[in-house]
């Protein structure tokens, strides 16, 4: 998935196929409409983002990308 997002006042292109996967976490169980899965990525430029996918009642009802700071990326567990 590839999306352009604004983070800290600048536009960046985030691409899951070109970035390095550095973490993964899941919330809820399979089939749970509020459950979702997040994958943390790091770009070659040192930017971090989360790709999320989930059920209809989750924070990711459609597959999406959310930029995060390096500090937030360190707290990703």
N, CA, C, O and CB atoms as a CASP TS submission, in Angstrom:
PFRMAT TS
TARGET T0000
AUTHOR 0000-0000-0000
METHOD Language model
MODEL 1
PARENT N/A
ATOM      1  N   UNK     1       0.845  -1.166   0.000  1.00  0.00           N
ATOM      2  CA  UNK     1       0.000   0.000   0.000  1.00  0.00           C
ATOM      3  C   UNK     1       0.897   1.238   0.000  1.00  0.00           C
ATOM      4  O   UNK     1       1.939   1.270   0.655  1.00  0.00           O
ATOM      5  CB  UNK     1      -0.965  -0.007   1.220  1.00  0.00           C
ATOM      6  N   UNK     2       0.475   2.236  -0.736  1.00  0.00           N
ATOM      7  CA  UNK     2       1.246   3.462  -0.847  1.00  0.00           C
ATOM      8  C   UNK     2       0.299   4.643  -0.681  1.00  0.00           C
ATOM      9  O   UNK     2      -0.726   4.732  -1.357  1.00  0.00           O
ATOM     10  CB  UNK     2       2.001   3.533  -2.206  1.00  0.00           C
ATOM     11  N   UNK     3       0.659   5.558   0.236  1.00  0.00           N
ATOM     12  CA  UNK     3      -0.163   6.742   0.472  1.00  0.00           C
ATOM     13  C   UNK     3       0.731   7.935   0.758  1.00  0.00           C
ATOM     14  O   UNK     3       1.841   7.793   1.271  1.00  0.00           O
ATOM     15  CB  UNK     3      -1.147   6.510   1.638  1.00  0.00           C
ATOM     16  N   UNK     4       0.224   9.116   0.415  1.00  0.00           N
ATOM     17  CA  UNK     4       0.902  10.368   0.734  1.00  0.00           C
ATOM     18  C   UNK     4       0.173  10.977   1.915  1.00  0.00           C
ATOM     19  O   UNK     4      -1.043  11.168   1.868  1.00  0.00           O
ATOM     20  CB  UNK     4       0.932  11.353  -0.497  1.00  0.00           C
ATOM     21  N   UNK     5       0.907  11.283   2.976  1.00  0.00           N
ATOM     22  CA  UNK     5       0.333  11.854   4.194  1.00  0.00           C
ATOM     23  C   UNK     5       1.171  13.048   4.635  1.00  0.00           C
ATOM     24  O   UNK     5       2.362  13.123   4.333  1.00  0.00           O
ATOM     25  CB  UNK     5       0.255  10.791   5.326  1.00  0.00           C
ATOM     26  N   UNK     6       0.547  13.978   5.347  1.00  0.00           N
ATOM     27  CA  UNK     6       1.251  15.109   5.929  1.00  0.00           C
ATOM     28  C   UNK     6       1.579  14.768   7.371  1.00  0.00           C
ATOM     29  O   UNK     6       0.702  14.362   8.134  1.00  0.00           O
ATOM     30  CB  UNK     6       0.408  16.417   5.836  1.00  0.00           C
ATOM     31  N   UNK     7       2.850  14.934   7.749  1.00  0.00           N
ATOM     32  CA  UNK     7       3.297  14.663   9.111  1.00  0.00           C
ATOM     33  C   UNK     7       4.266  15.763   9.520  1.00  0.00           C
ATOM     34  O   UNK     7       5.252  16.022   8.831  1.00  0.00           O
ATOM     35  CB  UNK     7       3.965  13.251   9.224  1.00  0.00           C
ATOM     36  N   UNK     8       3.979  16.402  10.638  1.00  0.00           N
ATOM     37  CA  UNK     8       4.787  17.497  11.160  1.00  0.00           C
ATOM     38  C   UNK     8       4.984  18.588  10.104  1.00  0.00           C
ATOM     39  O   UNK     8       6.081  19.126   9.952  1.00  0.00           O
ATOM     40  CB  UNK     8       6.146  16.972  11.639  1.00  0.00           C
ATOM     41  N   UNK     9       3.910  18.907   9.379  1.00  0.00           N
ATOM     42  CA  UNK     9       3.919  19.997   8.416  1.00  0.00           C
ATOM     43  C   UNK     9       4.521  19.687   7.062  1.00  0.00           C
ATOM     44  O   UNK     9       4.599  20.576   6.214  1.00  0.00           O
ATOM     45  CB  UNK     9       4.632  21.116   8.985  1.00  0.00           C
ATOM     46  N   UNK    10       4.952  18.452   6.828  1.00  0.00           N
ATOM     47  CA  UNK    10       5.557  18.083   5.544  1.00  0.00           C
ATOM     48  C   UNK    10       4.829  16.885   4.946  1.00  0.00           C
ATOM     49  O   UNK    10       4.355  16.004   5.663  1.00  0.00           O
ATOM     50  CB  UNK    10       7.061  17.765   5.717  1.00  0.00           C
ATOM     51  N   UNK    11       4.751  16.871   3.622  1.00  0.00           N
ATOM     52  CA  UNK    11       4.128  15.750   2.923  1.00  0.00           C
ATOM     53  C   UNK    11       5.183  14.677   2.652  1.00  0.00           C
ATOM     54  O   UNK    11       6.287  14.965   2.190  1.00  0.00           O
ATOM     55  CB  UNK    11       3.465  16.222   1.592  1.00  0.00           C
ATOM     56  N   UNK    12       4.816  13.448   2.951  1.00  0.00           N
ATOM     57  CA  UNK    12       5.710  12.314   2.735  1.00  0.00           C
ATOM     58  C   UNK    12       4.940  11.193   2.043  1.00  0.00           C
ATOM     59  O   UNK    12       3.723  11.076   2.192  1.00  0.00           O
ATOM     60  CB  UNK    12       6.320  11.819   4.080  1.00  0.00           C
ATOM     61  N   UNK    13       5.656  10.380   1.293  1.00  0.00           N
ATOM     62  CA  UNK    13       5.073   9.196   0.668  1.00  0.00           C
ATOM     63  C   UNK    13       5.474   7.991   1.513  1.00  0.00           C
ATOM     64  O   UNK    13       6.657   7.761   1.763  1.00  0.00           O
ATOM     65  CB  UNK    13       5.547   9.034  -0.829  1.00  0.00           C
ATOM     66  N   UNK    14       4.484   7.233   1.947  1.00  0.00           N
ATOM     67  CA  UNK    14       4.710   6.038   2.753  1.00  0.00           C
ATOM     68  C   UNK    14       4.312   4.830   1.914  1.00  0.00           C
ATOM     69  O   UNK    14       3.194   4.769   1.403  1.00  0.00           O
ATOM     70  CB  UNK    14       3.904   6.089   4.101  1.00  0.00           C
ATOM     71  N   UNK    15       5.218   3.874   1.772  1.00  0.00           N
ATOM     72  CA  UNK    15       4.996   2.711   0.925  1.00  0.00           C
ATOM     73  C   UNK    15       5.402   1.450   1.689  1.00  0.00           C
ATOM     74  O   UNK    15       6.568   1.288   2.048  1.00  0.00           O
ATOM     75  CB  UNK    15       5.791   2.833  -0.407  1.00  0.00           C
ATOM     76  N   UNK    16       4.451   0.568   1.936  1.00  0.00           N
ATOM     77  CA  UNK    16       4.738  -0.642   2.702  1.00  0.00           C
ATOM     78  C   UNK    16       5.656  -1.605   1.948  1.00  0.00           C
ATOM     79  O   UNK    16       6.332  -2.423   2.572  1.00  0.00           O
ATOM     80  CB  UNK    16       3.444  -1.343   3.059  1.00  0.00           C
ATOM     81  N   UNK    17       5.687  -1.522   0.628  1.00  0.00           N
ATOM     82  CA  UNK    17       6.528  -2.432  -0.146  1.00  0.00           C
ATOM     83  C   UNK    17       7.997  -2.014  -0.148  1.00  0.00           C
ATOM     84  O   UNK    17       8.873  -2.853  -0.358  1.00  0.00           O
ATOM     85  CB  UNK    17       6.022  -2.513  -1.568  1.00  0.00           C
ATOM     86  N   UNK    18       8.279  -0.732   0.082  1.00  0.00           N
ATOM     87  CA  UNK    18       9.662  -0.250   0.059  1.00  0.00           C
ATOM     88  C   UNK    18      10.234  -0.020   1.453  1.00  0.00           C
ATOM     89  O   UNK    18      11.438   0.195   1.595  1.00  0.00           O
ATOM     90  CB  UNK    18       9.743   1.031  -0.733  1.00  0.00           C
ATOM     91  N   UNK    19       9.394  -0.062   2.482  1.00  0.00           N
ATOM     92  CA  UNK    19       9.847   0.180   3.849  1.00  0.00           C
ATOM     93  C   UNK    19      10.159  -1.137   4.556  1.00  0.00           C
ATOM     94  O   UNK    19       9.732  -2.209   4.128  1.00  0.00           O
ATOM     95  CB  UNK    19       8.785   0.967   4.636  1.00  0.00           C
ATOM     96  N   UNK    20      10.906  -1.029   5.636  1.00  0.00           N
ATOM     97  CA  UNK    20      11.289  -2.201   6.437  1.00  0.00           C
ATOM     98  C   UNK    20      10.263  -2.412   7.551  1.00  0.00           C
ATOM     99  O   UNK    20       9.957  -1.483   8.298  1.00  0.00           O
ATOM    100  CB  UNK    20      12.723  -2.026   7.038  1.00  0.00           C
ATOM    101  N   UNK    21       9.739  -3.614   7.661  1.00  0.00           N
ATOM    102  CA  UNK    21       8.797  -3.945   8.729  1.00  0.00           C
ATOM    103  C   UNK    21       9.576  -4.151  10.013  1.00  0.00           C
ATOM    104  O   UNK    21      10.506  -4.957  10.047  1.00  0.00           O
ATOM    105  CB  UNK    21       7.961  -5.211   8.378  1.00  0.00           C
ATOM    106  N   UNK    22       9.211  -3.427  11.086  1.00  0.00           N
ATOM    107  CA  UNK    22       9.963  -3.530  12.334  1.00  0.00           C
ATOM    108  C   UNK    22       9.123  -3.990  13.525  1.00  0.00           C
ATOM    109  O   UNK    22       9.669  -4.218  14.605  1.00  0.00           O
ATOM    110  CB  UNK    22      10.581  -2.206  12.651  1.00  0.00           C
ATOM    111  N   UNK    23       7.825  -4.130  13.353  1.00  0.00           N
ATOM    112  CA  UNK    23       6.999  -4.596  14.462  1.00  0.00           C
ATOM    113  C   UNK    23       5.587  -4.906  14.011  1.00  0.00           C
ATOM    114  O   UNK    23       5.148  -4.480  12.943  1.00  0.00           O
ATOM    115  CB  UNK    23       6.972  -3.563  15.571  1.00  0.00           C
ATOM    116  N   UNK    24       4.869  -5.669  14.860  1.00  0.00           N
ATOM    117  CA  UNK    24       3.501  -6.056  14.541  1.00  0.00           C
ATOM    118  C   UNK    24       2.756  -6.298  15.848  1.00  0.00           C
ATOM    119  O   UNK    24       3.319  -6.841  16.799  1.00  0.00           O
ATOM    120  CB  UNK    24       3.465  -7.326  13.628  1.00  0.00           C
ATOM    121  N   UNK    25       1.482  -5.890  15.891  1.00  0.00           N
ATOM    122  CA  UNK    25       0.656  -6.180  17.063  1.00  0.00           C
ATOM    123  C   UNK    25      -0.797  -6.312  16.639  1.00  0.00           C
ATOM    124  O   UNK    25      -1.222  -5.735  15.638  1.00  0.00           O
ATOM    125  CB  UNK    25       0.812  -5.078  18.140  1.00  0.00           C
ATOM    126  N   UNK    26      -1.557  -7.086  17.424  1.00  0.00           N
ATOM    127  CA  UNK    26      -2.963  -7.333  17.136  1.00  0.00           C
ATOM    128  C   UNK    26      -3.795  -7.042  18.370  1.00  0.00           C
ATOM    129  O   UNK    26      -3.344  -7.223  19.501  1.00  0.00           O
ATOM    130  CB  UNK    26      -3.183  -8.782  16.663  1.00  0.00           C
ATOM    131  N   UNK    27      -5.009  -6.591  18.135  1.00  0.00           N
ATOM    132  CA  UNK    27      -5.961  -6.330  19.209  1.00  0.00           C
ATOM    133  C   UNK    27      -7.258  -7.042  18.858  1.00  0.00           C
ATOM    134  O   UNK    27      -7.758  -6.906  17.741  1.00  0.00           O
ATOM    135  CB  UNK    27      -6.193  -4.790  19.418  1.00  0.00           C
ATOM    136  N   UNK    28      -7.802  -7.793  19.794  1.00  0.00           N
ATOM    137  CA  UNK    28      -9.027  -8.543  19.541  1.00  0.00           C
ATOM    138  C   UNK    28      -8.728  -9.882  18.905  1.00  0.00           C
ATOM    139  O   UNK    28      -7.573 -10.262  18.712  1.00  0.00           O
ATOM    140  CB  UNK    28      -9.965  -7.747  18.656  1.00  0.00           C
ATOM    141  N   UNK    29      -9.809 -10.593  18.581  1.00  0.00           N
ATOM    142  CA  UNK    29      -9.680 -11.921  17.990  1.00  0.00           C
ATOM    143  C   UNK    29     -10.209 -11.906  16.564  1.00  0.00           C
ATOM    144  O   UNK    29     -10.906 -10.976  16.159  1.00  0.00           O
ATOM    145  CB  UNK    29     -10.430 -12.973  18.833  1.00  0.00           C
ATOM    146  N   UNK    30      -9.873 -12.933  15.816  1.00  0.00           N
ATOM    147  CA  UNK    30     -10.334 -13.052  14.435  1.00  0.00           C
ATOM    148  C   UNK    30     -11.853 -13.002  14.407  1.00  0.00           C
ATOM    149  O   UNK    30     -12.512 -13.696  15.182  1.00  0.00           O
ATOM    150  CB  UNK    30      -9.815 -14.362  13.783  1.00  0.00           C
ATOM    151  N   UNK    31     -12.411 -12.192  13.526  1.00  0.00           N
ATOM    152  CA  UNK    31     -13.854 -12.067  13.408  1.00  0.00           C
ATOM    153  C   UNK    31     -14.457 -11.001  14.298  1.00  0.00           C
ATOM    154  O   UNK    31     -15.644 -10.698  14.171  1.00  0.00           O
ATOM    155  CB  UNK    31     -14.487 -13.362  13.712  1.00  0.00           C
ATOM    156  N   UNK    32     -13.674 -10.422  15.197  1.00  0.00           N
ATOM    157  CA  UNK    32     -14.147  -9.361  16.090  1.00  0.00           C
ATOM    158  C   UNK    32     -14.264  -8.063  15.290  1.00  0.00           C
ATOM    159  O   UNK    32     -13.261  -7.601  14.745  1.00  0.00           O
ATOM    160  CB  UNK    32     -13.182  -9.178  17.317  1.00  0.00           C
ATOM    161  N   UNK    33     -15.466  -7.451  15.198  1.00  0.00           N
ATOM    162  CA  UNK    33     -15.608  -6.233  14.402  1.00  0.00           C
ATOM    163  C   UNK    33     -14.813  -5.050  14.956  1.00  0.00           C
ATOM    164  O   UNK    33     -14.558  -4.088  14.232  1.00  0.00           O
ATOM    165  CB  UNK    33     -17.061  -5.857  14.312  1.00  0.00           C
ATOM    166  N   UNK    34     -14.420  -5.109  16.223  1.00  0.00           N
ATOM    167  CA  UNK    34     -13.619  -4.040  16.822  1.00  0.00           C
ATOM    168  C   UNK    34     -12.130  -4.386  16.832  1.00  0.00           C
ATOM    169  O   UNK    34     -11.312  -3.562  17.240  1.00  0.00           O
ATOM    170  CB  UNK    34     -14.096  -3.761  18.245  1.00  0.00           C
ATOM    171  N   UNK    35     -11.771  -5.580  16.395  1.00  0.00           N
ATOM    172  CA  UNK    35     -10.373  -6.009  16.382  1.00  0.00           C
ATOM    173  C   UNK    35      -9.614  -5.429  15.196  1.00  0.00           C
ATOM    174  O   UNK    35     -10.188  -5.114  14.154  1.00  0.00           O
ATOM    175  CB  UNK    35     -10.290  -7.527  16.353  1.00  0.00           C
ATOM    176  N   UNK    36      -8.293  -5.297  15.390  1.00  0.00           N
ATOM    177  CA  UNK    36      -7.462  -4.774  14.304  1.00  0.00           C
ATOM    178  C   UNK    36      -6.021  -5.203  14.482  1.00  0.00           C
ATOM    179  O   UNK    36      -5.612  -5.655  15.551  1.00  0.00           O
ATOM    180  CB  UNK    36      -7.553  -3.247  14.236  1.00  0.00           C
ATOM    181  N   UNK    37      -5.256  -5.049  13.404  1.00  0.00           N
ATOM    182  CA  UNK    37      -3.836  -5.392  13.396  1.00  0.00           C
ATOM    183  C   UNK    37      -3.049  -4.188  12.899  1.00  0.00           C
ATOM    184  O   UNK    37      -3.443  -3.531  11.936  1.00  0.00           O
ATOM    185  CB  UNK    37      -3.559  -6.646  12.506  1.00  0.00           C
ATOM    186  N   UNK    38      -1.935  -3.905  13.564  1.00  0.00           N
ATOM    187  CA  UNK    38      -1.060  -2.805  13.176  1.00  0.00           C
ATOM    188  C   UNK    38       0.341  -3.339  12.904  1.00  0.00           C
ATOM    189  O   UNK    38       0.840  -4.204  13.624  1.00  0.00           O
ATOM    190  CB  UNK    38      -1.025  -1.713  14.274  1.00  0.00           C
ATOM    191  N   UNK    39       0.966  -2.812  11.854  1.00  0.00           N
ATOM    192  CA  UNK    39       2.330  -3.168  11.500  1.00  0.00           C
ATOM    193  C   UNK    39       3.146  -1.888  11.426  1.00  0.00           C
ATOM    194  O   UNK    39       2.780  -0.946  10.723  1.00  0.00           O
ATOM    195  CB  UNK    39       2.383  -3.954  10.152  1.00  0.00           C
ATOM    196  N   UNK    40       4.260  -1.861  12.161  1.00  0.00           N
ATOM    197  CA  UNK    40       5.144  -0.693  12.179  1.00  0.00           C
ATOM    198  C   UNK    40       6.209  -0.847  11.103  1.00  0.00           C
ATOM    199  O   UNK    40       6.830  -1.902  10.970  1.00  0.00           O
ATOM    200  CB  UNK    40       5.802  -0.513  13.575  1.00  0.00           C
ATOM    201  N   UNK    41       6.410   0.225  10.334  1.00  0.00           N
ATOM    202  CA  UNK    41       7.412   0.248   9.272  1.00  0.00           C
ATOM    203  C   UNK    41       8.367   1.409   9.475  1.00  0.00           C
ATOM    204  O   UNK    41       8.029   2.411  10.105  1.00  0.00           O
ATOM    205  CB  UNK    41       6.743   0.341   7.893  1.00  0.00           C
ATOM    206  N   UNK    42       9.577   1.255   8.923  1.00  0.00           N
ATOM    207  CA  UNK    42      10.573   2.319   8.917  1.00  0.00           C
ATOM    208  C   UNK    42      11.041   2.520   7.481  1.00  0.00           C
ATOM    209  O   UNK    42      11.413   1.563   6.802  1.00  0.00           O
ATOM    210  CB  UNK    42      11.777   1.983   9.863  1.00  0.00           C
ATOM    211  N   UNK    43      11.021   3.775   7.020  1.00  0.00           N
ATOM    212  CA  UNK    43      11.461   4.081   5.655  1.00  0.00           C
ATOM    213  C   UNK    43      12.978   4.231   5.610  1.00  0.00           C
ATOM    214  O   UNK    43      13.635   4.315   6.648  1.00  0.00           O
ATOM    215  CB  UNK    43      10.779   5.369   5.135  1.00  0.00           C
ATOM    216  N   UNK    44      13.521   4.264   4.404  1.00  0.00           N
ATOM    217  CA  UNK    44      14.961   4.466   4.240  1.00  0.00           C
ATOM    218  C   UNK    44      15.385   5.830   4.744  1.00  0.00           C
ATOM    219  O   UNK    44      16.540   6.014   5.128  1.00  0.00           O
ATOM    220  CB  UNK    44      15.360   4.306   2.780  1.00  0.00           C
ATOM    221  N   UNK    45      14.460   6.801   4.750  1.00  0.00           N
ATOM    222  CA  UNK    45      14.744   8.156   5.238  1.00  0.00           C
ATOM    223  C   UNK    45      14.652   8.248   6.760  1.00  0.00           C
ATOM    224  O   UNK    45      14.888   9.313   7.330  1.00  0.00           O
ATOM    225  CB  UNK    45      13.778   9.153   4.606  1.00  0.00           C
ATOM    226  N   UNK    46      14.310   7.133   7.427  1.00  0.00           N
ATOM    227  CA  UNK    46      14.242   7.124   8.881  1.00  0.00           C
ATOM    228  C   UNK    46      12.892   7.526   9.454  1.00  0.00           C
ATOM    229  O   UNK    46      12.782   7.775  10.654  1.00  0.00           O
ATOM    230  CB  UNK    46      15.278   8.022   9.420  1.00  0.00           C
ATOM    231  N   UNK    47      11.864   7.594   8.616  1.00  0.00           N
ATOM    232  CA  UNK    47      10.521   7.912   9.080  1.00  0.00           C
ATOM    233  C   UNK    47       9.792   6.632   9.455  1.00  0.00           C
ATOM    234  O   UNK    47      10.037   5.572   8.879  1.00  0.00           O
ATOM    235  CB  UNK    47       9.737   8.689   8.003  1.00  0.00           C
ATOM    236  N   UNK    48       8.895   6.740  10.424  1.00  0.00           N
ATOM    237  CA  UNK    48       8.120   5.586  10.867  1.00  0.00           C
ATOM    238  C   UNK    48       6.652   5.791  10.528  1.00  0.00           C
ATOM    239  O   UNK    48       6.154   6.917  10.517  1.00  0.00           O
ATOM    240  CB  UNK    48       8.298   5.350  12.382  1.00  0.00           C
ATOM    241  N   UNK    49       5.960   4.678  10.251  1.00  0.00           N
ATOM    242  CA  UNK    49       4.518   4.733  10.051  1.00  0.00           C
ATOM    243  C   UNK    49       3.901   3.391  10.413  1.00  0.00           C
ATOM    244  O   UNK    49       4.568   2.357  10.426  1.00  0.00           O
ATOM    245  CB  UNK    49       4.177   5.114   8.593  1.00  0.00           C
ATOM    246  N   UNK    50       2.608   3.440  10.706  1.00  0.00           N
ATOM    247  CA  UNK    50       1.848   2.246  11.060  1.00  0.00           C
ATOM    248  C   UNK    50       0.839   1.990   9.955  1.00  0.00           C
ATOM    249  O   UNK    50       0.092   2.889   9.568  1.00  0.00           O
ATOM    250  CB  UNK    50       1.140   2.404  12.447  1.00  0.00           C
ATOM    251  N   UNK    51       0.818   0.769   9.449  1.00  0.00           N
ATOM    252  CA  UNK    51      -0.206   0.333   8.507  1.00  0.00           C
ATOM    253  C   UNK    51      -1.204  -0.497   9.304  1.00  0.00           C
ATOM    254  O   UNK    51      -0.837  -1.490   9.932  1.00  0.00           O
ATOM    255  CB  UNK    51       0.410  -0.489   7.299  1.00  0.00           C
ATOM    256  N   UNK    52      -2.458  -0.085   9.274  1.00  0.00           N
ATOM    257  CA  UNK    52      -3.468  -0.770  10.061  1.00  0.00           C
ATOM    258  C   UNK    52      -4.610  -1.290   9.216  1.00  0.00           C
ATOM    259  O   UNK    52      -4.973  -0.702   8.198  1.00  0.00           O
ATOM    260  CB  UNK    52      -4.001   0.144  11.115  1.00  0.00           C
ATOM    261  N   UNK    53      -5.168  -2.404   9.660  1.00  0.00           N
ATOM    262  CA  UNK    53      -6.328  -3.010   9.017  1.00  0.00           C
ATOM    263  C   UNK    53      -7.167  -3.666  10.109  1.00  0.00           C
ATOM    264  O   UNK    53      -6.631  -4.255  11.048  1.00  0.00           O
ATOM    265  CB  UNK    53      -5.901  -4.051   7.913  1.00  0.00           C
ATOM    266  N   UNK    54      -8.491  -3.559   9.975  1.00  0.00           N
ATOM    267  CA  UNK    54      -9.329  -4.128  11.020  1.00  0.00           C
ATOM    268  C   UNK    54     -10.778  -4.274  10.624  1.00  0.00           C
ATOM    269  O   UNK    54     -11.158  -4.134   9.462  1.00  0.00           O
ATOM    270  CB  UNK    54      -9.241  -3.298  12.237  1.00  0.00           C
ATOM    271  N   UNK    55     -11.575  -4.564  11.643  1.00  0.00           N
ATOM    272  CA  UNK    55     -13.001  -4.763  11.448  1.00  0.00           C
ATOM    273  C   UNK    55     -13.754  -3.446  11.306  1.00  0.00           C
ATOM    274  O   UNK    55     -13.173  -2.367  11.417  1.00  0.00           O
ATOM    275  CB  UNK    55     -13.570  -5.556  12.595  1.00  0.00           C
ATOM    276  N   UNK    56     -15.041  -3.554  11.063  1.00  0.00           N
ATOM    277  CA  UNK    56     -15.891  -2.386  10.804  1.00  0.00           C
ATOM    278  C   UNK    56     -15.949  -1.420  11.983  1.00  0.00           C
ATOM    279  O   UNK    56     -16.120  -0.219  11.773  1.00  0.00           O
ATOM    280  CB  UNK    56     -17.291  -2.838  10.459  1.00  0.00           C
ATOM    281  N   UNK    57     -15.813  -1.905  13.212  1.00  0.00           N
ATOM    282  CA  UNK    57     -15.901  -1.048  14.398  1.00  0.00           C
ATOM    283  C   UNK    57     -14.527  -0.686  14.971  1.00  0.00           C
ATOM    284  O   UNK    57     -14.444  -0.157  16.080  1.00  0.00           O
ATOM    285  CB  UNK    57     -16.730  -1.737  15.467  1.00  0.00           C
ATOM    286  N   UNK    58     -13.473  -0.958  14.247  1.00  0.00           N
ATOM    287  CA  UNK    58     -12.109  -0.704  14.719  1.00  0.00           C
ATOM    288  C   UNK    58     -11.635   0.682  14.291  1.00  0.00           C
ATOM    289  O   UNK    58     -12.326   1.359  13.531  1.00  0.00           O
ATOM    290  CB  UNK    58     -11.146  -1.779  14.188  1.00  0.00           C
ATOM    291  N   UNK    59     -10.456   1.118  14.772  1.00  0.00           N
ATOM    292  CA  UNK    59      -9.887   2.384  14.294  1.00  0.00           C
ATOM    293  C   UNK    59      -9.487   2.329  12.813  1.00  0.00           C
ATOM    294  O   UNK    59      -9.202   3.367  12.215  1.00  0.00           O
ATOM    295  CB  UNK    59      -8.672   2.752  15.136  1.00  0.00           C
ATOM    296  N   UNK    60      -9.463   1.138  12.222  1.00  0.00           N
ATOM    297  CA  UNK    60      -9.084   0.952  10.823  1.00  0.00           C
ATOM    298  C   UNK    60     -10.179   0.189  10.066  1.00  0.00           C
ATOM    299  O   UNK    60      -9.948  -0.946   9.649  1.00  0.00           O
ATOM    300  CB  UNK    60      -7.737   0.199  10.725  1.00  0.00           C
ATOM    301  N   UNK    61     -11.362   0.783   9.880  1.00  0.00           N
ATOM    302  CA  UNK    61     -12.407   0.062   9.127  1.00  0.00           C
ATOM    303  C   UNK    61     -12.002  -0.172   7.672  1.00  0.00           C
ATOM    304  O   UNK    61     -12.511  -1.080   7.014  1.00  0.00           O
ATOM    305  CB  UNK    61     -13.728   0.844   9.173  1.00  0.00           C
ATOM    306  N   UNK    62     -11.082   0.657   7.179  1.00  0.00           N
ATOM    307  CA  UNK    62     -10.463   0.454   5.870  1.00  0.00           C
ATOM    308  C   UNK    62      -8.949   0.483   6.086  1.00  0.00           C
ATOM    309  O   UNK    62      -8.459   1.177   6.976  1.00  0.00           O
ATOM    310  CB  UNK    62     -10.926   1.557   4.821  1.00  0.00           C
ATOM    311  N   UNK    63      -8.227  -0.257   5.287  1.00  0.00           N
ATOM    312  CA  UNK    63      -6.764  -0.283   5.408  1.00  0.00           C
ATOM    313  C   UNK    63      -6.223   1.143   5.293  1.00  0.00           C
ATOM    314  O   UNK    63      -6.588   1.872   4.371  1.00  0.00           O
ATOM    315  CB  UNK    63      -6.125  -1.206   4.315  1.00  0.00           C
ATOM    316  N   UNK    64      -5.346   1.546   6.236  1.00  0.00           N
ATOM    317  CA  UNK    64      -4.852   2.919   6.256  1.00  0.00           C
ATOM    318  C   UNK    64      -3.430   2.970   6.799  1.00  0.00           C
ATOM    319  O   UNK    64      -2.938   2.013   7.396  1.00  0.00           O
ATOM    320  CB  UNK    64      -5.774   3.810   7.097  1.00  0.00           C
ATOM    321  N   UNK    65      -2.782   4.108   6.577  1.00  0.00           N
ATOM    322  CA  UNK    65      -1.427   4.370   7.063  1.00  0.00           C
ATOM    323  C   UNK    65      -1.468   5.576   7.984  1.00  0.00           C
ATOM    324  O   UNK    65      -2.126   6.575   7.692  1.00  0.00           O
ATOM    325  CB  UNK    65      -0.435   4.604   5.882  1.00  0.00           C
ATOM    326  N   UNK    66      -0.747   5.471   9.114  1.00  0.00           N
ATOM    327  CA  UNK    66      -0.684   6.562  10.082  1.00  0.00           C
ATOM    328  C   UNK    66       0.785   6.844  10.409  1.00  0.00           C
ATOM    329  O   UNK    66       1.459   5.984  10.976  1.00  0.00           O
ATOM    330  CB  UNK    66      -1.490   6.213  11.379  1.00  0.00           C
ATOM    331  N   UNK    67       1.297   8.040  10.061  1.00  0.00           N
ATOM    332  CA  UNK    67       2.682   8.387  10.410  1.00  0.00           C
ATOM    333  C   UNK    67       2.829   8.529  11.928  1.00  0.00           C
ATOM    334  O   UNK    67       1.908   8.993  12.599  1.00  0.00           O
ATOM    335  CB  UNK    67       3.113   9.702   9.703  1.00  0.00           C
ATOM    336  N   UNK    68       3.981   8.131  12.465  1.00  0.00           N
ATOM    337  CA  UNK    68       4.262   8.275  13.891  1.00  0.00           C
ATOM    338  C   UNK    68       5.685   8.800  14.075  1.00  0.00           C
ATOM    339  O   UNK    68       6.531   8.661  13.192  1.00  0.00           O
ATOM    340  CB  UNK    68       4.074   6.920  14.635  1.00  0.00           C
ATOM    341  N   UNK    69       5.929   9.400  15.225  1.00  0.00           N
ATOM    342  CA  UNK    69       7.260   9.918  15.536  1.00  0.00           C
ATOM    343  C   UNK    69       8.186   8.767  15.939  1.00  0.00           C
ATOM    344  O   UNK    69       7.727   7.664  16.237  1.00  0.00           O
ATOM    345  CB  UNK    69       7.185  10.979  16.667  1.00  0.00           C
ATOM    346  N   UNK    70       9.483   9.037  15.945  1.00  0.00           N
ATOM    347  CA  UNK    70      10.463   8.025  16.360  1.00  0.00           C
ATOM    348  C   UNK    70      10.224   7.641  17.823  1.00  0.00           C
ATOM    349  O   UNK    70      10.401   6.481  18.195  1.00  0.00           O
ATOM    350  CB  UNK    70      11.920   8.551  16.165  1.00  0.00           C
ATOM    351  N   UNK    71       9.823   8.609  18.653  1.00  0.00           N
ATOM    352  CA  UNK    71       9.553   8.330  20.060  1.00  0.00           C
ATOM    353  C   UNK    71       8.381   7.369  20.201  1.00  0.00           C
ATOM    354  O   UNK    71       8.446   6.426  20.990  1.00  0.00           O
ATOM    355  CB  UNK    71       9.268   9.630  20.822  1.00  0.00           C
ATOM    356  N   UNK    72       7.303   7.599  19.441  1.00  0.00           N
ATOM    357  CA  UNK    72       6.146   6.696  19.478  1.00  0.00           C
ATOM    358  C   UNK    72       6.491   5.323  18.916  1.00  0.00           C
ATOM    359  O   UNK    72       5.975   4.307  19.381  1.00  0.00           O
ATOM    360  CB  UNK    72       4.977   7.297  18.695  1.00  0.00           C
ATOM    361  N   UNK    73       7.367   5.296  17.912  1.00  0.00           N
ATOM    362  CA  UNK    73       7.781   4.022  17.325  1.00  0.00           C
ATOM    363  C   UNK    73       8.545   3.168  18.336  1.00  0.00           C
ATOM    364  O   UNK    73       8.408   1.944  18.337  1.00  0.00           O
ATOM    365  CB  UNK    73       8.646   4.265  16.085  1.00  0.00           C
ATOM    366  N   UNK    74       9.345   3.798  19.196  1.00  0.00           N
ATOM    367  CA  UNK    74      10.075   3.056  20.227  1.00  0.00           C
ATOM    368  C   UNK    74       9.129   2.441  21.245  1.00  0.00           C
ATOM    369  O   UNK    74       9.439   1.401  21.826  1.00  0.00           O
ATOM    370  CB  UNK    74      11.071   3.968  20.934  1.00  0.00           C
ATOM    371  N   UNK    75       7.968   3.074  21.470  1.00  0.00           N
ATOM    372  CA  UNK    75       6.978   2.571  22.421  1.00  0.00           C
ATOM    373  C   UNK    75       6.023   1.556  21.813  1.00  0.00           C
ATOM    374  O   UNK    75       5.157   1.032  22.513  1.00  0.00           O
ATOM    375  CB  UNK    75       6.190   3.714  22.985  1.00  0.00           C
ATOM    376  N   UNK    76       6.162   1.272  20.542  1.00  0.00           N
ATOM    377  CA  UNK    76       5.309   0.308  19.838  1.00  0.00           C
ATOM    378  C   UNK    76       5.662  -1.085  20.329  1.00  0.00           C
ATOM    379  O   UNK    76       6.800  -1.534  20.185  1.00  0.00           O
ATOM    380  CB  UNK    76       5.483   0.414  18.281  1.00  0.00           C
ATOM    381  N   UNK    77       4.699  -1.756  20.901  1.00  0.00           N
ATOM    382  CA  UNK    77       4.976  -3.126  21.397  1.00  0.00           C
ATOM    383  C   UNK    77       3.788  -4.017  21.218  1.00  0.00           C
ATOM    384  O   UNK    77       3.839  -5.194  21.575  1.00  0.00           O
ATOM    385  CB  UNK    77       5.375  -3.108  22.868  1.00  0.00           C
TER
END
